[in-house]
Amino acid sequence: MNEDDNIRKLSDVFKDLLKQEGLEDKIIKAKVISMWKDVVGPHIARNTSRLKFQDNKLIVHVHSDALRNELMFMKHQIIQNLHQTVQKEFIEDILFY
């Protein structure tokens, strides 16, 4: 067994521990919120705020009705981009308020 095998196994143990303690989802959700600007771009990020999760639904406050309507049409693509960014599919929906 070489050093790479030991490192890989330790990372697997760490992932299992996070999952077992219920922290994996919290870490992924925090990553989604922190990556929001990178995924949607600076214009949308400046005009949205108070991102939070309710179960696996992302809640986003939108500062204008026009942007809210635009985001509704983009919702599916945003969800796909977020999943790609965190390399896990877990967002069921995005609710824009």
MMTF fields as JSON, N, C-alpha, C and O atoms, coordinates in Angstrom:
{
  "mmtfVersion": "1.0.0",
  "mmtfProducer": "UNKNOWN",
  "numBonds": 387,
  "numAtoms": 388,
  "numGroups": 97,
  "numChains": 1,
  "numModels": 1,
  "chainsPerModel": [1],
  "groupsPerChain": [97],
  "chainIdList": ["A"],
  "bondAtomList": [4, 2, 8, 6, 12, 10, 16, 14, 20, 18, 24, 22, 28, 26, 32, 30, 36, 34, 40, 38, 44, 42, 48, 46, 52, 50, 56, 54, 60, 58, 64, 62, 68, 66, 72, 70, 76, 74, 80, 78, 84, 82, 88, 86, 92, 90, 96, 94, 100, 98, 104, 102, 108, 106, 112, 110, 116, 114, 120, 118, 124, 122, 128, 126, 132, 130, 136, 134, 140, 138, 144, 142, 148, 146, 152, 150, 156, 154, 160, 158, 164, 162, 168, 166, 172, 170, 176, 174, 180, 178, 184, 182, 188, 186, 192, 190, 196, 194, 200, 198, 204, 202, 208, 206, 212, 210, 216, 214, 220, 218, 224, 222, 228, 226, 232, 230, 236, 234, 240, 238, 244, 242, 248, 246, 252, 250, 256, 254, 260, 258, 264, 262, 268, 266, 272, 270, 276, 274, 280, 278, 284, 282, 288, 286, 292, 290, 296, 294, 300, 298, 304, 302, 308, 306, 312, 310, 316, 314, 320, 318, 324, 322, 328, 326, 332, 330, 336, 334, 340, 338, 344, 342, 348, 346, 352, 350, 356, 354, 360, 358, 364, 362, 368, 366, 372, 370, 376, 374, 380, 378, 384, 382],
  "bondOrderList": [1, 1, 1, 1, 1, 1, 1, 1, 1, 1, 1, 1, 1, 1, 1, 1, 1, 1, 1, 1, 1, 1, 1, 1, 1, 1, 1, 1, 1, 1, 1, 1, 1, 1, 1, 1, 1, 1, 1, 1, 1, 1, 1, 1, 1, 1, 1, 1, 1, 1, 1, 1, 1, 1, 1, 1, 1, 1, 1, 1, 1, 1, 1, 1, 1, 1, 1, 1, 1, 1, 1, 1, 1, 1, 1, 1, 1, 1, 1, 1, 1, 1, 1, 1, 1, 1, 1, 1, 1, 1, 1, 1, 1, 1, 1, 1],
  "groupList": [{"groupName": "MET", "atomNameList": ["N", "CA", "C", "O"], "elementList": ["N", "C", "C", "O"], "formalChargeList": [0, 0, 0, 0], "bondAtomList": [1, 0, 2, 1, 3, 2], "bondOrderList": [1, 1, 2], "singleLetterCode": "M", "chemCompType": "L-PEPTIDE LINKING"}, {"groupName": "ASN", "atomNameList": ["N", "CA", "C", "O"], "elementList": ["N", "C", "C", "O"], "formalChargeList": [0, 0, 0, 0], "bondAtomList": [1, 0, 2, 1, 3, 2], "bondOrderList": [1, 1, 2], "singleLetterCode": "N", "chemCompType": "L-PEPTIDE LINKING"}, {"groupName": "GLU", "atomNameList": ["N", "CA", "C", "O"], "elementList": ["N", "C", "C", "O"], "formalChargeList": [0, 0, 0, 0], "bondAtomList": [1, 0, 2, 1, 3, 2], "bondOrderList": [1, 1, 2], "singleLetterCode": "E", "chemCompType": "L-PEPTIDE LINKING"}, {"groupName": "ASP", "atomNameList": ["N", "CA", "C", "O"], "elementList": ["N", "C", "C", "O"], "formalChargeList": [0, 0, 0, 0], "bondAtomList": [1, 0, 2, 1, 3, 2], "bondOrderList": [1, 1, 2], "singleLetterCode": "D", "chemCompType": "L-PEPTIDE LINKING"}, {"groupName": "ILE", "atomNameList": ["N", "CA", "C", "O"], "elementList": ["N", "C", "C", "O"], "formalChargeList": [0, 0, 0, 0], "bondAtomList": [1, 0, 2, 1, 3, 2], "bondOrderList": [1, 1, 2], "singleLetterCode": "I", "chemCompType": "L-PEPTIDE LINKING"}, {"groupName": "ARG", "atomNameList": ["N", "CA", "C", "O"], "elementList": ["N", "C", "C", "O"], "formalChargeList": [0, 0, 0, 0], "bondAtomList": [1, 0, 2, 1, 3, 2], "bondOrderList": [1, 1, 2], "singleLetterCode": "R", "chemCompType": "L-PEPTIDE LINKING"}, {"groupName": "LYS", "atomNameList": ["N", "CA", "C", "O"], "elementList": ["N", "C", "C", "O"], "formalChargeList": [0, 0, 0, 0], "bondAtomList": [1, 0, 2, 1, 3, 2], "bondOrderList": [1, 1, 2], "singleLetterCode": "K", "chemCompType": "L-PEPTIDE LINKING"}, {"groupName": "LEU", "atomNameList": ["N", "CA", "C", "O"], "elementList": ["N", "C", "C", "O"], "formalChargeList": [0, 0, 0, 0], "bondAtomList": [1, 0, 2, 1, 3, 2], "bondOrderList": [1, 1, 2], "singleLetterCode": "L", "chemCompType": "L-PEPTIDE LINKING"}, {"groupName": "SER", "atomNameList": ["N", "CA", "C", "O"], "elementList": ["N", "C", "C", "O"], "formalChargeList": [0, 0, 0, 0], "bondAtomList": [1, 0, 2, 1, 3, 2], "bondOrderList": [1, 1, 2], "singleLetterCode": "S", "chemCompType": "L-PEPTIDE LINKING"}, {"groupName": "VAL", "atomNameList": ["N", "CA", "C", "O"], "elementList": ["N", "C", "C", "O"], "formalChargeList": [0, 0, 0, 0], "bondAtomList": [1, 0, 2, 1, 3, 2], "bondOrderList": [1, 1, 2], "singleLetterCode": "V", "chemCompType": "L-PEPTIDE LINKING"}, {"groupName": "PHE", "atomNameList": ["N", "CA", "C", "O"], "elementList": ["N", "C", "C", "O"], "formalChargeList": [0, 0, 0, 0], "bondAtomList": [1, 0, 2, 1, 3, 2], "bondOrderList": [1, 1, 2], "singleLetterCode": "F", "chemCompType": "L-PEPTIDE LINKING"}, {"groupName": "GLN", "atomNameList": ["N", "CA", "C", "O"], "elementList": ["N", "C", "C", "O"], "formalChargeList": [0, 0, 0, 0], "bondAtomList": [1, 0, 2, 1, 3, 2], "bondOrderList": [1, 1, 2], "singleLetterCode": "Q", "chemCompType": "L-PEPTIDE LINKING"}, {"groupName": "GLY", "atomNameList": ["N", "CA", "C", "O"], "elementList": ["N", "C", "C", "O"], "formalChargeList": [0, 0, 0, 0], "bondAtomList": [1, 0, 2, 1, 3, 2], "bondOrderList": [1, 1, 2], "singleLetterCode": "G", "chemCompType": "PEPTIDE LINKING"}, {"groupName": "ALA", "atomNameList": ["N", "CA", "C", "O"], "elementList": ["N", "C", "C", "O"], "formalChargeList": [0, 0, 0, 0], "bondAtomList": [1, 0, 2, 1, 3, 2], "bondOrderList": [1, 1, 2], "singleLetterCode": "A", "chemCompType": "L-PEPTIDE LINKING"}, {"groupName": "TRP", "atomNameList": ["N", "CA", "C", "O"], "elementList": ["N", "C", "C", "O"], "formalChargeList": [0, 0, 0, 0], "bondAtomList": [1, 0, 2, 1, 3, 2], "bondOrderList": [1, 1, 2], "singleLetterCode": "W", "chemCompType": "L-PEPTIDE LINKING"}, {"groupName": "PRO", "atomNameList": ["N", "CA", "C", "O"], "elementList": ["N", "C", "C", "O"], "formalChargeList": [0, 0, 0, 0], "bondAtomList": [1, 0, 2, 1, 3, 2], "bondOrderList": [1, 1, 2], "singleLetterCode": "P", "chemCompType": "L-PEPTIDE LINKING"}, {"groupName": "HIS", "atomNameList": ["N", "CA", "C", "O"], "elementList": ["N", "C", "C", "O"], "formalChargeList": [0, 0, 0, 0], "bondAtomList": [1, 0, 2, 1, 3, 2], "bondOrderList": [1, 1, 2], "singleLetterCode": "H", "chemCompType": "L-PEPTIDE LINKING"}, {"groupName": "THR", "atomNameList": ["N", "CA", "C", "O"], "elementList": ["N", "C", "C", "O"], "formalChargeList": [0, 0, 0, 0], "bondAtomList": [1, 0, 2, 1, 3, 2], "bondOrderList": [1, 1, 2], "singleLetterCode": "T", "chemCompType": "L-PEPTIDE LINKING"}, {"groupName": "TYR", "atomNameList": ["N", "CA", "C", "O"], "elementList": ["N", "C", "C", "O"], "formalChargeList": [0, 0, 0, 0], "bondAtomList": [1, 0, 2, 1, 3, 2], "bondOrderList": [1, 1, 2], "singleLetterCode": "Y", "chemCompType": "L-PEPTIDE LINKING"}],
  "groupTypeList": [0, 1, 2, 3, 3, 1, 4, 5, 6, 7, 8, 3, 9, 10, 6, 3, 7, 7, 6, 11, 2, 12, 7, 2, 3, 6, 4, 4, 6, 13, 6, 9, 4, 8, 0, 14, 6, 3, 9, 9, 12, 15, 16, 4, 13, 5, 1, 17, 8, 5, 7, 6, 10, 11, 3, 1, 6, 7, 4, 9, 16, 9, 16, 8, 3, 13, 7, 5, 1, 2, 7, 0, 10, 0, 6, 16, 11, 4, 4, 11, 1, 7, 16, 11, 17, 9, 11, 6, 2, 10, 4, 2, 3, 4, 7, 10, 18],
  "groupIdList": [1, 2, 3, 4, 5, 6, 7, 8, 9, 10, 11, 12, 13, 14, 15, 16, 17, 18, 19, 20, 21, 22, 23, 24, 25, 26, 27, 28, 29, 30, 31, 32, 33, 34, 35, 36, 37, 38, 39, 40, 41, 42, 43, 44, 45, 46, 47, 48, 49, 50, 51, 52, 53, 54, 55, 56, 57, 58, 59, 60, 61, 62, 63, 64, 65, 66, 67, 68, 69, 70, 71, 72, 73, 74, 75, 76, 77, 78, 79, 80, 81, 82, 83, 84, 85, 86, 87, 88, 89, 90, 91, 92, 93, 94, 95, 96, 97],
  "secStructList": [7, 7, 2, 2, 2, 2, 2, 2, 2, 2, 2, 2, 2, 2, 2, 2, 2, 2, 2, 2, 6, 6, 7, 2, 2, 2, 2, 2, 2, 2, 2, 2, 2, 2, 2, 2, 2, 2, 2, 2, 7, 2, 2, 2, 2, 2, 6, 3, 3, 3, 3, 3, 3, 3, 6, 6, 3, 3, 3, 3, 3, 3, 1, 7, 2, 2, 2, 2, 2, 2, 2, 2, 2, 2, 2, 2, 2, 2, 2, 2, 2, 2, 2, 2, 2, 2, 6, 7, 7, 7, 7, 7, 3, 3, 3, 3, 7],
  "xCoordList": [0.858, 0.0, 0.895, 1.799, 0.639, 1.477, 0.772, -0.364, 1.467, 0.955, -0.344, -1.231, -0.479, -1.696, -2.91, -3.997, -2.733, -3.83, -4.28, -5.478, -3.335, -3.668, -4.407, -5.371, -3.974, -4.632, -6.046, -6.971, -6.237, -7.558, -8.489, -9.641, -8.004, -8.828, -9.177, -10.298, -8.258, -8.533, -9.604, -10.475, -9.552, -10.579, -11.936, -12.957, -11.956, -13.221, -13.782, -14.987, -12.916, -13.337, -13.912, -14.934, -13.258, -13.721, -15.098, -15.984, -15.286, -16.584, -17.665, -18.779, -17.335, -18.301, -18.662, -19.822, -17.686, -17.932, -18.847, -19.775, -18.581, -19.44, -20.877, -21.831, -21.012, -22.345, -23.034, -24.213, -22.299, -22.843, -23.302, -24.317, -22.575, -22.91, -23.923, -24.304, -24.357, -25.341, -24.762, -25.504, -23.471, -22.814, -22.584, -22.366, -22.628, -22.332, -23.278, -22.83, -24.581, -25.553, -25.342, -25.469, -25.025, -24.798, -23.588, -23.61, -22.558, -21.354, -21.652, -21.214, -22.388, -22.734, -23.619, -23.425, -24.577, -25.469, -24.689, -24.939, -23.757, -22.917, -22.07, -21.852, -21.602, -20.799, -21.65, -21.183, -22.894, -23.798, -23.983, -23.883, -24.249, -24.479, -23.214, -23.287, -22.067, -20.826, -20.459, -19.76, -20.91, -20.594, -21.67, -21.54, -22.714, -23.842, -23.378, -23.786, -22.522, -22.06, -21.309, -21.482, -20.488, -19.73, -20.647, -20.355, -21.739, -22.648, -23.581, -23.792, -24.144, -25.151, -24.578, -25.237, -23.371, -22.757, -22.985, -23.867, -22.182, -22.22, -23.529, -23.977, -24.154, -25.399, -26.509, -27.162, -26.716, -27.767, -27.394, -28.257, -26.14, -25.709, -25.944, -26.337, -25.704, -25.929, -27.407, -27.761, -28.259, -29.697, -30.469, -31.692, -29.746, -30.359, -29.687, -28.55, -30.406, -29.832, -30.563, -31.484, -30.122, -30.742, -30.97, -32.052, -29.962, -30.053, -30.053, -29.272, -30.932, -30.979, -31.642, -32.284, -31.479, -32.108, -33.232, -33.147, -34.286, -35.367, -35.472, -35.961, -35.017, -34.831, -33.879, -32.763, -34.28, -33.406, -33.888, -33.62, -34.588, -35.047, -34.249, -34.14, -33.7, -32.943, -33.909, -34.643, -33.908, -34.767, -33.894, -32.844, -34.335, -33.544, -34.458, -35.51, -34.047, -34.767, -34.266, -33.062, -35.198, -34.855, -35.326, -36.442, -34.489, -34.769, -35.711, -36.138, -36.051, -36.991, -37.873, -37.455, -39.101, -40.041, -39.549, -39.698, -38.961, -38.481, -37.404, -37.43, -36.466, -35.41, -35.992, -35.564, -36.955, -37.598, -38.192, -38.021, -38.886, -39.476, -38.397, -38.547, -37.319, -36.213, -35.59, -35.277, -35.415, -34.818, -35.717, -35.224, -37.014, -37.939, -37.694, -37.742, -37.431, -37.154, -35.789, -35.575, -34.87, -33.511, -33.326, -32.243, -34.356, -34.248, -33.599, -32.679, -34.066, -33.548, -32.045, -31.29, -31.62, -30.195, -29.369, -28.256, -29.905, -29.192, -29.006, -27.922, -30.055, -29.956, -28.891, -28.077, -28.887, -27.868, -26.462, -25.547, -26.295, -24.976, -24.528, -23.353, -25.456, -25.121, -24.736, -23.764, -25.485, -25.147, -23.765, -22.983, -23.474, -22.166, -21.058, -19.99, -21.307, -20.308, -19.975, -18.806, -20.994, -20.752, -20.632, -20.403, -20.784, -20.64, -21.574, -21.211, -22.793, -23.812, -25.173, -25.368, -26.113, -27.458, -28.342, -28.646, -28.75, -29.582, -30.602, -31.533, -30.451, -31.391, -32.664, -32.644, -33.769, -35.05, -35.7, -36.373, -35.488, -36.149, -35.447, -34.727, -35.678, -35.266, -36.532, -37.289, -36.747, -37.909, -37.415, -36.589, -37.928, -37.519, -38.606, -39.768, -38.228, -39.164, -38.709, -39.368],
  "yCoordList": [-1.178, 0.0, 1.23, 1.349, 2.148, 3.347, 4.529, 4.414, 5.66, 6.852, 7.36, 7.811, 7.296, 7.737, 6.933, 7.489, 5.621, 4.784, 5.234, 5.286, 5.557, 6.016, 7.341, 7.527, 8.264, 9.565, 9.392, 10.001, 8.608, 8.377, 7.78, 8.197, 6.832, 6.19, 7.167, 7.141, 8.012, 9.0, 9.981, 10.365, 10.39, 11.294, 10.608, 11.24, 9.324, 8.576, 8.497, 8.641, 8.269, 8.215, 9.569, 9.628, 10.645, 11.994, 12.261, 12.788, 11.902, 12.076, 11.27, 11.755, 10.043, 9.204, 9.802, 9.758, 10.354, 10.986, 12.199, 12.383, 13.031, 14.189, 13.756, 14.345, 12.735, 12.232, 11.677, 11.941, 10.916, 10.293, 11.348, 11.161, 12.431, 13.486, 14.49, 15.437, 14.285, 15.174, 16.509, 17.481, 16.579, 17.838, 17.994, 19.109, 16.912, 16.969, 17.937, 18.786, 17.812, 18.693, 20.153, 21.044, 20.398, 21.775, 22.39, 23.565, 21.615, 22.111, 22.405, 23.427, 21.525, 21.736, 22.969, 23.762, 23.139, 24.303, 25.598, 26.593, 25.586, 26.771, 27.066, 28.228, 26.038, 26.217, 26.815, 27.697, 26.353, 26.91, 28.397, 29.186, 28.788, 30.201, 31.017, 32.125, 30.473, 31.228, 31.313, 32.245, 30.369, 30.353, 31.03, 31.073, 31.551, 32.148, 33.166, 33.105, 34.106, 35.155, 34.562, 35.021, 33.559, 32.936, 32.224, 32.176, 31.679, 30.915, 31.829, 31.612, 32.852, 33.696, 34.978, 35.641, 35.333, 36.554, 37.739, 37.702, 38.8, 39.934, 40.725, 41.197, 40.885, 41.662, 41.013, 41.675, 39.715, 39.018, 38.961, 39.145, 38.713, 38.636, 39.95, 39.949, 41.081, 42.397, 42.652, 43.409, 42.021, 42.275, 41.143, 41.063, 40.274, 39.22, 39.221, 39.669, 38.714, 38.692, 37.656, 36.979, 37.56, 36.699, 35.271, 34.712, 34.703, 33.313, 32.402, 32.585, 31.426, 30.436, 29.179, 29.201, 28.106, 26.85, 26.515, 26.744, 25.968, 25.375, 23.961, 23.757, 23.003, 21.636, 21.694, 22.195, 21.205, 21.254, 22.277, 22.151, 23.272, 24.373, 25.625, 25.999, 26.259, 27.494, 28.665, 28.808, 29.495, 30.673, 31.89, 32.079, 32.714, 33.874, 35.097, 35.087, 36.147, 37.421, 38.186, 38.373, 38.63, 39.346, 40.79, 41.036, 41.735, 43.15, 43.799, 44.933, 43.113, 43.714, 42.633, 41.488, 43.028, 42.092, 41.637, 40.47, 42.56, 42.21, 41.13, 40.168, 41.286, 40.286, 38.976, 37.904, 39.046, 37.834, 37.023, 35.806, 37.702, 37.018, 36.397, 35.272, 37.132, 36.626, 35.385, 34.411, 35.433, 34.302, 33.069, 31.941, 33.278, 32.147, 31.357, 30.127, 32.071, 31.408, 30.73, 29.767, 31.23, 30.702, 29.646, 29.073, 29.388, 28.545, 27.182, 26.773, 26.501, 25.163, 25.211, 24.374, 26.187, 26.309, 26.679, 26.182, 27.544, 27.92, 26.696, 26.478, 25.899, 24.683, 23.753, 23.215, 23.559, 22.702, 23.236, 22.473, 24.55, 25.151, 25.01, 24.76, 25.17, 24.997, 23.549, 23.291, 22.613, 21.197, 20.893, 20.17, 21.443, 21.214, 21.805, 21.209, 22.958, 23.622, 22.811, 22.675, 22.279, 21.523, 20.022, 19.248, 19.617, 18.225, 17.281, 16.162, 17.776, 16.94, 17.502, 18.718, 16.629, 17.061, 16.928, 15.817, 18.05, 17.983, 19.108, 19.024, 20.166, 21.287, 20.878, 20.589, 20.855, 20.479, 21.64, 21.436, 22.855, 24.016, 25.279, 25.265, 26.36, 27.685, 28.526, 28.603, 29.15, 30.02, 31.45, 31.807, 32.281, 33.67, 34.55, 34.485, 35.369, 36.26, 37.687, 38.588],
  "zCoordList": [0.0, 0.0, 0.0, 0.828, -0.937, -0.997, -0.327, 0.134, -0.285, 0.391, -0.232, 0.493, -1.569, -2.251, -1.796, -1.641, -1.58, -1.097, 0.286, 0.563, 1.152, 2.498, 2.467, 3.21, 1.622, 1.521, 0.996, 1.534, -0.002, -0.575, 0.481, 0.601, 1.227, 2.245, 3.361, 3.871, 3.741, 4.773, 4.296, 5.077, 3.03, 2.505, 2.476, 2.746, 2.151, 2.176, 3.587, 3.793, 4.548, 5.955, 6.373, 7.056, 5.965, 6.309, 5.691, 6.365, 4.413, 3.757, 4.463, 4.665, 4.835, 5.545, 6.896, 7.306, 7.581, 8.878, 8.729, 9.517, 7.709, 7.467, 7.183, 7.692, 6.375, 6.034, 7.274, 7.512, 8.048, 9.255, 10.267, 10.939, 10.376, 11.332, 10.772, 11.461, 9.53, 8.921, 8.492, 8.348, 8.288, 7.93, 6.44, 5.966, 5.699, 4.265, 3.548, 2.777, 3.801, 3.147, 3.537, 2.698, 4.797, 5.256, 4.557, 4.191, 4.377, 3.706, 2.243, 1.715, 1.588, 0.179, 0.035, -0.886, 0.923, 0.864, 1.074, 0.394, 2.002, 2.219, 0.987, 0.644, 0.333, -0.882, -1.993, -2.714, -2.147, -3.161, -2.933, -3.873, -1.702, -1.388, -1.653, -2.184, -1.287, -1.507, -2.986, -3.384, -3.81, -5.234, -6.087, -7.31, -5.474, -6.201, -7.236, -8.395, -6.817, -7.73, -8.921, -10.05, -8.682, -9.765, -10.756, -11.951, -10.269, -11.126, -11.913, -13.106, -11.26, -11.927, -12.508, -13.309, -12.123, -12.624, -11.699, -10.842, -11.873, -10.948, -10.987, -9.942, -12.146, -12.237, -11.412, -10.604, -11.62, -10.865, -9.388, -8.53, -9.082, -7.683, -6.95, -5.783, -7.633, -7.003, -6.733, -5.829, -7.519, -7.416, -6.752, -6.862, -6.065, -5.258, -3.898, -3.751, -2.908, -1.561, -0.711, -1.168, 0.529, 1.543, 1.05, 1.222, 0.45, 0.001, 1.213, 2.146, 1.188, 2.257, 1.713, 0.663, 2.431, 2.048, 2.994, 4.201, 2.425, 3.195, 2.64, 1.529, 3.404, 2.926, 1.73, 1.869, 0.583, -0.592, -1.61, -2.805, -1.138, -1.993, -1.638, -0.471, -2.659, -2.466, -2.543, -3.521, -1.52, -1.455, -1.759, -1.144, -2.714, -3.142, -3.162, -3.801, -2.458, -2.509, -3.73, -3.9, -4.582, -5.811, -5.667, -5.21, -6.051, -5.817, -6.813, -6.595, -7.909, -8.864, -9.487, -9.661, -9.817, -10.437, -11.807, -12.169, -12.567, -13.908, -13.828, -14.595, -12.907, -12.751, -12.241, -12.668, -11.34, -10.828, -11.986, -12.049, -12.895, -14.049, -14.932, -15.408, -15.144, -15.959, -15.319, -16.004, -14.004, -13.291, -13.32, -13.335, -13.328, -13.416, -14.7, -14.698, -15.798, -17.069, -17.078, -17.815, -16.261, -16.211, -15.12, -14.994, -14.344, -13.152, -13.436, -12.728, -14.444, -14.742, -15.019, -14.525, -15.805, -16.139, -14.905, -14.731, -14.058, -12.825, -11.941, -11.4, -11.793, -10.972, -11.54, -10.79, -12.852, -13.475, -13.223, -12.914, -13.357, -13.139, -11.685, -11.418, -10.749, -9.337, -9.055, -8.345, -9.602, -9.413, -9.967, -9.35, -11.125, -11.738, -10.866, -10.728, -10.288, -9.456, -8.201, -7.841, -7.543, -6.303, -6.556, -5.627, -7.805, -8.221, -7.473, -7.11, -7.255, -6.621, -6.991, -6.981, -7.316, -7.656, -6.422, -5.988, -5.865, -4.675, -4.583, -3.782, -5.39, -5.328, -6.052, -7.248, -5.318, -5.895, -6.654, -7.664, -6.155, -6.742, -6.248, -5.25, -6.974, -6.503, -6.446, -7.414, -5.304, -5.121, -5.08, -4.24, -6.0, -6.081, -5.454, -5.857, -4.472, -3.782, -3.896, -3.378]
}
